[in-house]
Structure formats: structure tokens, C-alpha cells
Amino acid sequence: MRHFLRALRPQLAGVALAGASLLAVAAAEAKDITVWCWDPNFNVAIMKEAGERYAKAHPDVHVNVVDFAKADVEQKLQTGLSAGTGAGLPDIVLIEDYGAQKYLQSFPDAFAPMSGKVDYSGFAPYKVKVMTVGDKVYGMPFDSGVTGMYFRKDYLEAAGFKPEDMQNITWDRFIEIGKQVEAKTSKKMIGIDPNDAGIVRIMMQSAGGWYFDKDGNPTITGNPALKASLETLGKMMNAGIYKPAAGWANWVSTFTSGDVAAVVTGVWITGTVKAQADQSGKWGVAPIPALSIDGATHQSNLGGSSWYVLASSPQKDDAIDFLNETYGKDVDFYQKILQDRGAVGSLLVARQGPAYGQADAFFGGAKVWESFADWLAKIPPVSYGTYTNEADAAVIAQIPSLAKGGSVDDALKAIEAQLKTQIQ
């Protein structure tokens, strides 16, 4: 036996060397895709789920998700792109939709186009417009900020209204209902943070308008959607149907505490609304109110982000394939992230999945996700331009005047002047 083992030793050594060589080759071929994003309970968790699903069919690919604060992602990305080398940047980065055009136009060769590789016809049109420059489309559409109106059925009923009375109303009707709700229940209709222009953005996009035209030029004083939005905000504030809020946490508390009868914002707030277990069965959902102008709709968006691949990435082809196979095609993936995280994706075919058709006991058995998915496809596409944050700041500066009944035309002129100064 000893002689037999001695004779076999060279062969065993050869097998060991061959195995080591195969492991070395496998290690050399292993591909790491690094992703930068924020929010561990939403974006980070969802991207990790996508990576795990992709790895089942591509065991040589590992998706490494790095969690930063949103401001840190933006600062690190800006610094890296400004350096022009691509060194230190990830393969994939999450960018908020409002800032996408600023990056794409300021750093025209920094991101890998996905046109021809991704079927963009399958996504909500407004999301695709966000990532389009010229005839090329960049990015993988991700979560939607499709908006809705959440309302307290018990408060409305106490004021003499039924849930169907909240469907497809105008903002003027919303204000009138708010007056009656306060008279009958002592509750305000809505919480408004005067240092946040989100409600203006919701109204404006619902009518197909934005601060900029399709070429990215500011359009303020001659913008009927913006004018109507500011007029409506002024009416709400002058009618006294709102509860003032200072900052995000204070705004959230206006409805979690039961102080207001309605919330108009993005679908991403659903989890926060449902976190109040003692309010189960008391809430309903309807389309947002419409402005009283031509082109007005009951659909809009607030927030949302998408994934972008850096052109400097040595793994950019694999990164694009990863995004396409998960976010671009995997309907089951979208069911899971909806159920686990409350994420409404912008891949339209995902709406046909079972999770979207489930009744929600918290909302009295309503198929809430189905409603949001329907509204998602009808959001008017607009050009967010490159200076949305600057335009927001100019709008916020005029809100105190509007709250006191100031002239909307004067406010528009002041907004235009401030914006032009900021973007020169």
C-alpha cells in the first residue's frame, strides 16, 4: 500500500495543481460591481436583493452595495467626476431624478448610455425623459414618486362626506371640503411646510409644466402651470385650512398624530401612514386634486431616483446587464420589493403581478398599489432641467408673501429674477 501511494503521489500533486489553477482562474474571472446609494431600509436593501437574485444565474458576479448618506453620495460623485479620471468612483450610482440632468449635461461622457441595451418602452415615459439627452438614454429607471391623496375617512364622514366625494376633485373643491372639515371636526385639512416647495412641484407637473422648458431654459412668468400652482397654494394658506410644519419630522407628525385630514405626496409615504396601527381602517386613497386650468390631470410625481453606470467602470457591460436583468425585466423582483419595502417601480409590466392586486386592510380593503400603478403610467413627462433646486429656493422665498395674500404675478417676477441670478 505504501508503494502504491508513493507511486500515486505525483498524480495527486498534478490534480491539486490543476485544482489550484482552476481556482486561480475563477478568482481572476470573478467580477465585483460596486454600487453607491443611500437609505439602508430602502435603496440599499433593494439593491442587495437585486444582487442576490442576479448572482443565482451569474455566480461569478458579486454586487457590493456601499451605504452613504445621500449628501455624501452626491459630494463624492461630484468630486470624482470633476477630477475627470474616474478613479475612486463606483460602477453604479443612485441619482435622484431632479438632479439627473445636471450630472448628465455637466459631465457628458461620464455615464454609459444604455440605449439599444434596455427596452425603455416598458417604463413609465416620465422616468425615461429624466435620463434622456439628445438621442441617447442613460440610466435604469427605478422607484416612482407617483403621488396620491391619502385622507382620513372618519374625519371626512364626520363632516358629511363619503370616500367617493374625494375622487377626482379639483384643488378648489379640496379647499371647500377643508373648510367644512375644520368647522365640523376642528381638524385642519392638510399639513404644509412653508420651507418645502414639494406641493408646488406636485401641482405643476400634474398640469404638464415645470420651471424649465424642453430646452432647459427657465420659464417662470409665462408659465400657466406654475402660476396656477402658486395661486392654489396661496388660496389654501389664506383659507386657513392648513397646519404649518417646520421640517420633515414635524410635517410627518401632522398626519401621524391625527391633526390633519389629508396628505398629498408621493407613494413612498405609504409605509409611514400604515405605521400607525391604531389608524387602520380610517384611511382612504384617491387621485390628487387637479388644477383648474387647461391640461390639468390628477397624476403627478414627487421624488424618485434611478441607477446610472459610470463610463469609466471596467465592469460597465456587466453592470448594465445586471441592471437590465433585474430592474429591466424581473417582474417577480418588483413584487418582492413592493411587499417588503413598499417600493413602486416604474417598469409598467410589473403592475400585472399579484402584489399589486392585493387588498389592503389598513385602507379598508382597497387595492392601493393597483391604484398607484395605474396613476404611474399617466404622469405627465416634463423636463426637470439642471437647476430645480435653485428654482425651489426662489419659490420658497415667496411663500411667506403668498400666505399673506400677496400678488402671484409679483411673486413670479421675483422668482424669475432670483433664479436668473443664481444660475448665471
QUIURGI-V130494 format. One record per pair of residues at least 24 apart in sequence whose C-alpha atoms are under 8 Angstrom apart, sorted by sequence separation. I is the first residue (numbers start at 1). J is the second residue. D is the distance in Angstrom with one decimal. If there is no record, write none. Layout:
BEGIN
I_J_D, I_J_D
END
This chain:
BEGIN
113_137_5.8, 114_138_5.4, 159_183_7.9, 204_228_7.9, 264_288_6.7, 391_415_7.4, 394_418_5.9, 113_138_4.5, 114_139_6.6, 156_181_6.5, 159_184_5.4, 204_229_5.9, 344_369_7.9, 348_373_7.9, 394_419_6.2, 81_107_7.1, 112_138_6.5, 113_139_7.1, 155_181_6.9, 158_184_6.8, 159_185_6.9, 200_226_7.6, 203_229_5.6, 40_67_6.6, 104_131_7.9, 111_138_7.0, 112_139_7.9, 158_185_7.0, 33_61_7.2, 35_63_7.2, 37_65_7.5, 39_67_7.1, 105_133_7.8, 391_419_5.8, 31_60_6.0, 32_61_5.9, 33_62_6.1, 34_63_6.0, 35_64_6.1, 36_65_6.2, 37_66_6.5, 38_67_5.3, 39_68_7.7, 81_110_7.1, 101_130_6.9, 104_133_7.5, 200_229_5.7, 344_373_7.4, 348_377_7.2, 390_419_6.4, 30_60_4.7, 31_61_4.7, 32_62_4.8, 33_63_4.7, 34_64_4.7, 35_65_4.8, 36_66_5.1, 37_67_5.6, 38_68_5.1, 39_69_7.1, 97_127_8.0, 100_130_6.7, 101_131_6.8, 155_185_6.8, 200_230_6.8, 346_376_7.5, 29_60_7.0, 30_61_6.0, 31_62_6.2, 32_63_5.9, 33_64_5.9, 34_65_6.0, 35_66_5.9, 36_67_6.3, 37_68_6.1, 38_69_5.3, 39_70_7.7, 100_131_6.5, 30_62_7.7, 32_64_6.8, 34_66_7.2, 36_68_7.1, 37_69_7.8, 38_70_5.2, 98_130_7.9, 101_133_8.0, 155_187_7.9, 390_422_6.8, 37_70_7.1, 97_130_6.4, 200_233_7.4, 390_423_7.7, 26_60_7.7, 97_131_8.0, 38_73_7.4, 266_301_6.5, 37_73_6.6, 266_302_5.4, 387_423_7.4, 36_73_6.8, 265_302_6.7, 266_303_7.2, 192_242_6.3, 194_244_7.2, 190_241_6.8, 191_242_5.3, 192_243_6.2, 193_244_5.8, 194_245_7.3, 195_246_7.4, 189_241_5.4, 190_242_4.9, 191_243_4.6, 192_244_5.3, 193_245_4.5, 194_246_7.6, 195_247_7.5, 188_241_5.2, 189_242_5.7, 190_243_6.3, 191_244_5.9, 192_245_5.7, 193_246_5.7, 36_90_6.4, 188_242_5.4, 189_243_7.7, 191_245_6.4, 193_247_6.6, 35_90_5.7, 147_202_7.7, 188_243_6.0, 34_90_5.2, 35_91_6.1, 36_92_6.5, 37_93_6.2, 38_94_7.9, 33_90_7.8, 34_91_5.3, 35_92_4.7, 36_93_4.8, 37_94_5.2, 33_91_5.9, 34_92_6.4, 35_93_5.6, 36_94_6.4, 193_251_6.5, 33_92_7.5, 35_94_7.9, 182_241_7.2, 192_251_6.9, 232_291_7.8, 172_232_7.7, 175_235_7.9, 179_239_7.6, 191_251_6.2, 171_232_7.0, 175_236_6.2, 179_241_6.2, 229_291_7.3, 178_241_5.8, 191_254_5.8, 202_265_7.6, 228_291_6.9, 175_239_7.5, 190_254_7.9, 191_255_7.5, 228_292_7.7, 199_264_7.7, 228_293_7.4, 175_241_7.1, 199_265_7.5, 225_293_7.7, 191_260_6.6, 224_293_8.0, 190_260_5.3, 188_259_6.6, 189_260_5.1, 190_261_6.2, 191_262_8.0, 271_342_6.6, 187_259_5.9, 188_260_4.8, 189_261_4.8, 190_262_5.2, 191_263_7.2, 270_342_7.3, 187_260_5.6, 188_261_6.5, 189_262_5.7, 190_263_6.0, 187_261_6.7, 190_264_8.0, 268_342_6.9, 268_343_7.0, 268_344_7.9, 299_375_5.9, 300_376_8.0, 267_344_7.5, 299_376_7.4, 285_363_7.6, 301_379_6.9, 283_362_7.2, 284_363_5.4, 299_378_6.3, 300_379_5.1, 181_261_7.9, 281_361_6.6, 282_362_7.6, 283_363_5.3, 284_364_7.3, 299_379_5.1, 300_380_6.8, 280_361_7.4, 281_362_4.9, 282_363_6.9, 283_364_7.4, 299_380_7.4, 280_362_4.4, 281_363_5.3, 282_364_7.4, 284_366_7.8, 207_290_8.0, 279_362_7.8, 280_363_6.8, 281_364_4.8, 285_368_7.0, 206_290_7.3, 207_291_7.2, 280_364_7.8, 206_291_8.0, 207_293_7.8, 203_290_7.5, 207_294_7.7, 208_295_6.9, 203_291_7.0, 207_295_5.3, 208_296_7.4, 274_362_6.8, 287_375_7.7, 207_296_4.1, 206_296_6.1, 207_297_5.8, 206_297_5.4, 206_298_6.3, 206_299_5.3, 206_300_4.6, 205_300_5.7, 206_301_7.7, 205_301_7.1, 203_300_7.3, 202_300_5.7, 202_301_6.1, 202_302_6.2, 201_302_7.2, 198_302_7.0, 156_261_7.3, 267_372_7.3, 155_261_6.2, 152_261_5.1, 151_261_5.6, 152_262_6.3, 151_262_4.2, 150_262_5.5, 151_263_6.4, 149_262_6.8, 150_263_5.1, 149_263_5.7, 150_264_6.4, 149_264_4.5, 174_289_7.0, 148_264_5.8, 149_265_6.8, 147_264_7.0, 148_265_6.0, 147_265_5.2, 148_266_6.4, 168_286_7.3, 171_289_5.0, 147_266_4.1, 148_267_6.6, 167_286_5.4, 168_287_6.0, 169_288_7.7, 170_289_4.6, 171_290_5.8, 172_291_8.0, 146_266_5.4, 147_267_5.6, 166_286_6.5, 167_287_6.4, 168_288_7.1, 169_289_5.1, 170_290_4.5, 171_291_5.9, 172_292_7.9, 145_266_4.8, 146_267_5.8, 163_284_7.0, 168_289_6.2, 169_290_6.5, 170_291_6.0, 171_292_7.6, 145_267_5.8, 168_290_7.4, 170_292_6.7, 144_267_7.7, 145_268_6.6, 154_282_5.8, 153_282_5.4, 154_283_7.8, 152_282_5.7, 153_283_5.5, 168_298_6.7, 152_283_4.6, 153_284_6.1, 151_283_5.6, 152_284_6.3, 150_283_6.7, 151_284_5.3, 150_284_5.8, 151_285_6.2, 150_285_4.5, 151_286_7.9, 149_285_5.6, 150_286_6.5, 148_285_6.8, 149_286_5.1, 148_286_6.0, 149_287_5.7, 148_287_5.0, 149_288_4.9, 147_287_7.6, 148_288_5.0, 149_289_7.7, 147_288_6.9, 148_299_7.7, 147_299_6.7, 146_299_7.3, 147_300_5.5, 146_300_5.9, 147_301_5.3, 146_301_4.4, 147_302_6.5, 145_301_4.9, 146_302_6.5, 144_301_7.3, 145_302_4.7, 145_303_4.9, 144_303_7.3, 145_304_4.9, 144_304_5.0, 143_304_5.4, 144_305_7.4, 142_304_7.4, 143_305_6.0, 142_305_6.0, 143_306_7.0, 141_305_7.4, 142_306_4.7, 141_306_4.8, 142_307_6.8, 234_399_7.9, 237_402_7.8, 238_403_5.9, 140_306_5.7, 141_307_6.6, 237_403_5.3, 238_404_6.8, 139_306_6.4, 140_307_5.0, 216_383_7.1, 238_405_6.5, 139_307_5.3, 140_308_6.4, 214_382_7.5, 216_384_7.8, 217_385_7.8, 234_402_5.0, 139_308_4.4, 214_383_5.6, 216_385_4.9, 233_402_7.7, 234_403_5.6, 138_308_6.8, 139_309_6.8, 213_383_6.6, 215_385_8.0, 216_386_7.1, 212_383_6.7, 214_385_7.9, 234_405_6.6, 208_380_5.2, 210_382_6.5, 212_384_6.8, 213_385_7.9, 230_402_7.7, 206_379_7.0, 207_380_7.3, 208_381_6.7, 209_382_6.5, 210_383_6.9, 211_384_7.5, 212_385_6.0, 205_379_8.0, 206_380_6.4, 208_382_6.3, 210_384_6.7, 211_385_7.9, 205_380_6.5, 205_381_7.8, 205_382_6.9, 211_388_7.2, 231_408_6.3, 230_408_6.7, 211_391_6.9, 227_408_7.0, 227_409_7.8, 140_323_6.8, 140_324_7.6, 142_327_7.1, 227_412_7.4, 141_327_7.7, 140_327_7.2, 140_328_7.4, 221_409_7.4, 221_412_5.4, 220_412_6.3, 221_413_6.1, 220_413_7.7, 197_392_5.8, 220_415_7.3, 221_416_6.9, 112_308_7.6, 196_392_7.9, 197_393_7.9, 220_416_5.8, 111_308_6.8, 112_309_5.6, 219_416_8.0, 111_309_5.8, 112_310_5.8, 197_395_6.8, 218_416_7.8, 111_310_4.5, 112_311_4.5, 144_343_7.8, 197_396_6.1, 110_310_5.9, 111_311_4.6, 143_343_6.3, 144_344_5.8, 196_396_6.6, 110_311_5.3, 111_312_7.8, 143_344_5.7, 144_345_5.7, 195_396_5.7, 109_311_7.1, 110_312_7.0, 143_345_4.4, 144_346_5.8, 194_396_6.8, 142_345_5.6, 143_346_6.0, 112_316_7.5, 141_345_8.0, 142_346_6.0, 98_303_7.3, 141_346_6.4, 142_347_8.0, 194_399_6.3, 97_303_6.8, 114_320_7.3, 118_324_6.3, 141_347_7.8, 194_400_7.4, 96_303_7.2, 97_304_5.9, 117_324_7.9, 96_304_6.1, 97_305_4.9, 96_305_4.1, 97_306_6.6, 119_328_7.6, 95_305_5.5, 96_306_6.5, 118_328_7.0, 94_305_6.6, 95_306_5.7, 94_306_5.7, 95_307_6.4, 94_307_4.7, 95_308_7.2, 93_307_5.7, 94_308_6.3, 92_307_6.6, 93_308_5.4, 92_308_5.5, 93_309_6.5, 92_309_4.5, 93_310_7.7, 91_309_5.7, 92_310_6.2, 91_310_5.5, 127_346_7.4, 90_310_7.2, 89_310_7.8, 91_312_7.9, 91_313_5.1, 124_346_5.6, 90_313_7.2, 91_314_7.9, 123_346_5.6, 124_347_6.7, 91_315_6.8, 123_347_4.6, 124_348_6.4, 148_372_7.3, 91_316_6.5, 122_347_6.0, 123_348_5.4, 147_372_7.5, 86_312_5.5, 122_348_5.9, 146_372_6.7, 85_312_7.9, 86_313_7.7, 92_319_7.1, 122_349_7.0, 91_319_6.8, 146_375_7.0, 146_376_5.5, 144_376_7.5, 146_379_7.5, 124_376_6.9, 125_377_7.4, 129_381_6.6, 130_382_7.8, 124_377_5.4, 126_379_6.5, 129_382_7.2, 130_383_6.6, 126_380_6.3, 127_381_7.5, 129_383_7.0, 130_384_6.9, 124_379_8.0, 126_381_3.9, 125_381_6.4, 126_382_6.7, 54_322_6.6, 51_322_7.9, 54_325_7.5, 54_326_6.9, 53_326_7.7, 50_326_6.2, 50_327_7.8, 105_386_8.0, 33_315_6.8, 32_315_7.9, 50_333_7.4, 101_384_7.3, 102_385_7.1, 31_315_7.4, 101_385_6.0, 102_386_4.3, 99_384_8.0, 101_386_5.4, 102_387_7.3, 33_319_6.5, 98_384_5.9, 100_386_7.7, 98_385_7.8, 99_386_6.6, 98_386_7.9, 99_387_8.0, 99_388_7.6, 98_388_6.5, 46_337_6.5, 98_389_8.0, 46_341_7.8, 42_341_6.3, 41_341_7.6, 42_343_7.8
END
